[in-house]
Amino acid sequence: MPEINFTGGLDPSMDLMVPDYPKDDPHYRESVSIWFFDDANNIQFPRFLIEDIPGQPEQRLSFYNIAFPDGRALVSYGPQPALSMLDERGRPTVYGAGPLAFRCLEPFRTWTATFRGQLTETRAETLIHGAPEGPRREVTVEIETRSAAPPWISGTMSAQARELFGRDSLEHSFVGKGFRYEQTVLVTGRCSIEGERYEFSGRGLRVHRRSSRNPAGKFRGHVWQTTVFPSGRAFGYTAFPPAGPGNRPFVEGFFFDGETMWPADFPRIPWMTHAAPGPQDVSLTLATERQEIRIAAEVLATNFSTQRMAASSDGVPLLQQQGCALYHLGDEQAVGMIERSNFRDQLTFGA
């Protein structure tokens, strides 16, 4: 099998941080997030995120999210003091805030993350209905990621995406006007929660964005799924519901066969219509120019949040689900990410 070009042809400097904050754009934000998962499903980490707060370069928004299969959850979110982007050699390889720091060791190949701080212990069913409630726990997390496929760049994987990203569309506002990519990764790490110790290995997703993003009052829900299988095959996509009657959903994604990154459509998408902490069927179908592939999937562990999500123009809040699912492709299986959202008045609730 030929060697994978993990840069995807991008200049390695594109994966470093940009210390010069563009103060003339009120919606600019750099952002790094990593989803990482334990193949053994003892503990899961559906997204550790840091992103700029427009107009406040001294602070960054952070979001930390640990989920267990039994519904236990540890979460925290809010502004934290920004860390310097410069490492000990003066290179912009660090993106951090408060207790969390991401470090780029080799662009598009190897990143690490370290977290040392407190999270609120709660339950997934509590998060469905509001803010986290529970005791604060001392938590440490250390991971290293190694890329498993080339990156895919938002706005480049379909004719629909290129058309919408070429103008001032809602979809372009949702994703961000600028540079954003996703890259599947393999992960090893350890976690300690006040004496509980976990060693894990698995897979995940890394996202790096430098863009102008202003979805407030416009966001209408979404579905986002990705994983990489043991053979190296991988898929990923983002979908937004239709903007109105007669419109089609916005869908952009890929299928990686181990050698080639194929643009893919997703004719079957598990839109979020029911909110529950337990297992749910989130199977999907993807289609490339060569084949149609059905991928069976079921949620393993999940958390929820309302506070970070924008509301619709009439004030109805969105509920966001962030979790992991077990994906099946032929005789292979892999744990991967799922994020979905919808307006609360369009959801049913319960086990």
C-alpha positions as CSV (number, residue, x, y, z in Angstrom):
1,M,0.0,0.0,0.0
2,P,1.5,3.4,-0.9
3,E,2.5,5.8,1.9
4,I,-0.1,8.2,2.9
5,N,0.6,11.9,2.5
6,F,-0.8,13.2,5.8
7,T,-0.5,16.8,4.7
8,G,-2.9,16.3,1.8
9,G,-0.6,18.6,-0.2
10,L,-1.0,21.5,2.3
11,D,2.0,23.5,3.5
12,P,2.9,22.3,7.0
13,S,2.8,25.9,8.3
14,M,-1.0,25.7,7.7
15,D,-1.3,23.5,10.8
16,L,0.4,26.0,13.1
17,M,-1.3,28.7,15.1
18,V,-1.5,32.4,14.0
19,P,-0.4,34.7,16.9
20,D,-1.4,37.9,15.2
21,Y,-5.1,38.2,16.1
22,P,-7.0,39.9,13.2
23,K,-8.7,42.7,15.2
24,D,-10.6,44.1,12.2
25,D,-12.9,41.0,12.0
26,P,-15.4,40.9,14.9
27,H,-16.2,37.2,14.1
28,Y,-12.7,35.8,13.6
29,R,-11.8,32.8,15.7
30,E,-9.1,30.2,15.7
31,S,-10.1,26.9,17.2
32,V,-8.6,23.5,17.9
33,S,-10.6,20.5,19.2
34,I,-9.9,16.8,19.5
35,W,-12.4,14.0,19.9
36,F,-10.7,10.9,21.3
37,F,-12.2,7.5,22.2
38,D,-11.3,4.3,24.0
39,D,-11.7,1.2,21.8
40,A,-12.5,-0.8,24.9
41,N,-15.3,1.7,25.8
42,N,-14.3,2.1,29.4
43,I,-14.2,5.9,29.2
44,Q,-14.8,8.3,26.3
45,F,-13.9,11.9,25.5
46,P,-16.5,13.5,23.1
47,R,-14.6,16.6,22.4
48,F,-12.1,18.8,24.2
49,L,-12.3,22.2,22.6
50,I,-10.6,25.6,22.7
51,E,-11.6,28.5,20.5
52,D,-11.1,32.2,20.4
53,I,-13.6,34.6,21.8
54,P,-14.0,37.4,19.2
55,G,-12.7,40.7,20.5
56,Q,-11.1,39.1,23.6
57,P,-7.7,37.8,22.7
58,E,-6.7,37.5,26.4
59,Q,-9.4,34.7,26.9
60,R,-10.5,31.6,25.0
61,L,-13.6,29.5,25.3
62,S,-13.0,26.0,26.6
63,F,-15.2,22.9,26.6
64,Y,-14.3,19.6,28.3
65,N,-16.4,16.5,27.9
66,I,-16.0,13.0,29.4
67,A,-18.7,10.4,29.0
68,F,-19.2,6.9,30.3
69,P,-21.4,4.1,28.9
70,D,-23.5,4.1,32.0
71,G,-24.5,7.8,31.7
72,R,-21.9,9.2,34.1
73,A,-20.5,12.5,32.8
74,L,-17.8,15.0,33.7
75,V,-18.0,18.3,31.9
76,S,-17.1,22.0,32.2
77,Y,-17.2,24.9,29.8
78,G,-16.6,28.6,29.8
79,P,-13.8,31.3,29.3
80,Q,-10.3,30.6,30.4
81,P,-7.1,32.7,30.3
82,A,-5.4,32.3,26.9
83,L,-2.0,30.6,26.9
84,S,0.8,31.8,24.6
85,M,0.9,30.2,21.2
86,L,4.7,30.2,21.2
87,D,6.7,27.2,22.4
88,E,10.1,27.3,24.1
89,R,11.8,27.8,20.6
90,G,9.5,30.7,19.7
91,R,7.4,28.7,17.3
92,P,3.5,29.0,17.2
93,T,2.9,25.3,18.0
94,V,0.7,25.8,21.2
95,Y,-3.0,26.5,21.5
96,G,-4.2,26.5,25.0
97,A,-6.5,28.1,27.6
98,G,-6.4,27.6,31.4
99,P,-5.9,23.9,32.2
100,L,-5.9,22.6,28.6
101,A,-3.0,22.9,26.0
102,F,-2.9,21.4,22.5
103,R,0.6,21.1,21.0
104,C,1.6,20.5,17.4
105,L,4.7,18.2,17.4
106,E,4.7,17.6,13.6
107,P,2.1,19.4,11.4
108,F,-0.7,17.2,10.1
109,R,0.9,14.2,11.8
110,T,1.3,14.3,15.6
111,W,-0.4,16.4,18.2
112,T,-0.6,16.1,22.0
113,A,-3.1,17.4,24.6
114,T,-2.7,17.8,28.3
115,F,-5.4,18.8,30.8
116,R,-5.1,19.4,34.5
117,G,-8.1,20.9,36.2
118,Q,-11.6,20.4,37.7
119,L,-14.7,19.1,36.0
120,T,-18.3,18.8,37.3
121,E,-19.5,15.2,37.8
122,T,-23.1,14.8,36.6
123,R,-25.3,12.5,34.5
124,A,-26.2,12.5,30.8
125,E,-29.9,12.7,31.7
126,T,-29.3,15.8,33.8
127,L,-27.5,17.5,30.9
128,I,-30.5,16.9,28.6
129,H,-32.5,19.3,30.8
130,G,-30.1,21.9,31.8
131,A,-26.7,22.9,33.2
132,P,-24.4,20.3,34.9
133,E,-25.0,19.8,38.6
134,G,-22.7,17.9,40.9
135,P,-19.4,17.8,42.7
136,R,-16.2,19.1,41.2
137,R,-13.5,16.5,40.5
138,E,-9.8,16.8,40.0
139,V,-9.0,15.4,36.5
140,T,-5.8,15.0,34.5
141,V,-5.7,13.8,30.9
142,E,-2.7,13.3,28.6
143,I,-3.0,12.1,25.0
144,E,-1.0,11.8,21.8
145,T,-2.6,11.6,18.4
146,R,-1.1,10.2,15.2
147,S,-2.9,11.0,11.9
148,A,-4.7,8.1,10.2
149,A,-5.8,9.8,6.9
150,P,-5.2,13.0,5.0
151,P,-7.2,16.1,6.1
152,W,-10.3,17.2,4.3
153,I,-10.9,20.9,4.0
154,S,-14.4,22.3,4.5
155,G,-16.0,23.7,1.3
156,T,-13.9,21.6,-1.1
157,M,-15.5,18.1,-1.1
158,S,-18.6,18.6,-3.3
159,A,-20.1,20.9,-6.0
160,Q,-22.8,22.0,-3.5
161,A,-20.2,22.9,-0.9
162,R,-18.0,24.8,-3.4
163,E,-21.1,26.8,-4.6
164,L,-22.3,27.7,-1.2
165,F,-18.8,28.5,0.2
166,G,-18.2,30.7,-2.9
167,R,-20.9,33.2,-1.7
168,D,-22.4,34.6,1.5
169,S,-24.5,31.6,2.4
170,L,-25.9,30.5,5.7
171,E,-23.9,27.2,5.4
172,H,-20.7,29.2,4.9
173,S,-21.6,31.2,8.1
174,F,-22.2,28.0,10.0
175,V,-18.9,26.3,9.1
176,G,-16.8,29.5,9.0
177,K,-15.4,31.7,6.3
178,G,-11.7,30.8,6.1
179,F,-9.6,27.7,6.7
180,R,-11.0,24.7,8.4
181,Y,-10.1,21.0,8.2
182,E,-10.8,17.7,9.9
183,Q,-8.4,14.8,10.2
184,T,-9.0,11.3,11.6
185,V,-6.4,10.2,14.1
186,L,-5.3,7.3,16.3
187,V,-4.9,8.0,20.0
188,T,-3.1,6.8,23.1
189,G,-3.5,8.3,26.5
190,R,-4.2,8.2,30.2
191,C,-6.7,9.8,32.5
192,S,-7.0,10.2,36.3
193,I,-10.2,11.2,38.1
194,E,-9.3,11.5,41.8
195,G,-7.7,8.1,42.0
196,E,-9.5,6.4,39.2
197,R,-6.9,5.6,36.5
198,Y,-7.6,4.8,32.9
199,E,-5.1,3.8,30.2
200,F,-6.7,3.8,26.8
201,S,-6.0,3.6,23.1
202,G,-8.3,4.1,20.2
203,R,-9.1,6.7,17.5
204,G,-10.6,10.1,17.1
205,L,-10.9,13.3,15.2
206,R,-8.9,16.5,15.2
207,V,-10.3,19.8,13.9
208,H,-8.3,23.0,13.3
209,R,-10.1,26.2,12.2
210,R,-9.1,29.8,11.5
211,S,-12.2,31.5,10.2
212,S,-14.9,34.1,10.6
213,R,-17.9,32.4,12.0
214,N,-21.2,33.9,12.9
215,P,-24.0,31.3,13.2
216,A,-26.0,33.1,15.9
217,G,-29.7,33.3,15.2
218,K,-29.3,31.2,12.0
219,F,-28.2,27.8,13.1
220,R,-30.9,25.1,12.3
221,G,-29.3,21.9,13.7
222,H,-26.9,19.5,12.3
223,V,-25.4,16.0,12.2
224,W,-21.7,15.2,12.3
225,Q,-20.2,11.7,12.2
226,T,-16.6,10.4,11.6
227,T,-14.4,7.4,12.3
228,V,-11.4,5.5,11.0
229,F,-11.5,1.7,10.9
230,P,-8.6,-0.7,11.7
231,S,-7.9,-1.3,8.0
232,G,-7.4,2.5,7.5
233,R,-10.7,3.1,5.8
234,A,-12.5,6.2,7.1
235,F,-15.5,8.4,6.5
236,G,-16.7,11.7,7.8
237,Y,-19.4,14.3,7.0
238,T,-21.3,17.3,8.2
239,A,-25.0,17.9,7.4
240,F,-27.4,20.7,8.0
241,P,-31.2,20.3,7.5
242,P,-32.9,22.1,4.5
243,A,-33.1,25.9,4.9
244,G,-36.8,25.7,3.9
245,P,-39.4,23.8,1.8
246,G,-38.1,22.7,-1.5
247,N,-34.5,22.9,-0.5
248,R,-32.1,20.0,0.0
249,P,-29.9,19.4,3.0
250,F,-26.4,20.6,3.0
251,V,-24.1,17.6,3.1
252,E,-20.3,17.5,2.8
253,G,-18.1,14.6,3.5
254,F,-15.6,11.9,2.3
255,F,-14.8,8.2,2.2
256,F,-11.1,7.2,2.5
257,D,-10.4,3.8,1.1
258,G,-6.9,3.6,2.6
259,E,-5.3,5.2,-0.4
260,T,-7.7,7.8,-2.0
261,M,-9.9,10.4,-0.4
262,W,-13.2,10.3,-2.3
263,P,-15.9,13.0,-2.1
264,A,-19.1,11.4,-0.8
265,D,-22.7,12.1,-0.5
266,F,-24.8,10.8,2.4
267,P,-28.3,9.8,1.3
268,R,-29.2,8.4,4.7
269,I,-28.6,10.7,7.7
270,P,-29.7,10.0,11.3
271,W,-31.2,13.4,12.1
272,M,-31.8,14.0,15.8
273,T,-35.4,13.6,16.7
274,H,-35.2,11.9,20.1
275,A,-32.9,12.8,23.1
276,A,-32.0,10.0,25.5
277,P,-28.8,8.9,27.3
278,G,-29.0,5.3,26.2
279,P,-28.2,3.5,23.0
280,Q,-29.6,4.8,19.8
281,D,-29.5,3.7,16.1
282,V,-27.4,6.2,14.2
283,S,-26.7,4.2,11.0
284,L,-26.0,6.0,7.8
285,T,-25.4,5.4,4.1
286,L,-22.7,7.0,2.0
287,A,-22.2,7.1,-1.8
288,T,-19.1,7.9,-3.8
289,E,-18.8,7.8,-7.6
290,R,-17.7,4.2,-7.3
291,Q,-20.0,2.6,-4.7
292,E,-22.7,3.0,-2.1
293,I,-21.9,1.8,1.4
294,R,-24.1,1.2,4.4
295,I,-22.5,1.8,7.8
296,A,-24.4,0.5,10.8
297,A,-23.9,2.4,14.0
298,E,-25.2,2.7,17.6
299,V,-24.5,5.3,20.3
300,L,-22.2,3.9,23.1
301,A,-21.9,7.0,25.4
302,T,-23.2,10.5,25.1
303,N,-23.4,13.9,26.8
304,F,-25.7,16.8,26.0
305,S,-25.5,20.6,26.3
306,T,-27.9,23.6,25.7
307,Q,-25.8,26.5,27.0
308,R,-23.3,26.6,24.2
309,M,-25.9,26.4,21.4
310,A,-27.5,29.4,19.7
311,A,-31.3,29.8,19.7
312,S,-33.6,30.1,16.7
313,S,-35.0,33.5,15.7
314,D,-38.1,32.8,17.8
315,G,-36.1,32.0,20.9
316,V,-36.4,28.2,20.9
317,P,-33.2,26.7,22.3
318,L,-31.2,24.0,20.6
319,L,-30.1,20.8,22.4
320,Q,-26.7,19.4,21.3
321,Q,-25.6,15.8,21.6
322,Q,-21.9,15.0,21.8
323,G,-20.9,11.4,22.1
324,C,-19.4,8.3,20.5
325,A,-20.8,5.5,18.5
326,L,-19.8,2.0,17.4
327,Y,-19.6,1.9,13.6
328,H,-19.7,-1.3,11.5
329,L,-18.3,-1.5,8.0
330,G,-18.4,-5.0,6.6
331,D,-16.5,-7.2,9.1
332,E,-14.8,-4.2,10.7
333,Q,-15.9,-2.1,13.6
334,A,-14.6,1.1,15.2
335,V,-15.6,3.6,17.8
336,G,-16.0,7.1,16.4
337,M,-17.6,10.5,17.1
338,I,-21.2,11.8,16.7
339,E,-22.5,15.2,17.3
340,R,-26.1,16.2,16.6
341,S,-28.4,19.1,17.4
342,N,-32.0,20.1,17.0
343,F,-34.5,22.5,18.5
344,R,-36.0,21.3,21.7
345,D,-39.6,21.7,20.5
346,Q,-38.8,19.2,17.7
347,L,-37.5,16.5,20.0
348,T,-39.0,13.7,22.0
349,F,-37.4,12.8,25.3
350,G,-37.0,9.7,27.5
351,A,-35.4,6.3,27.5
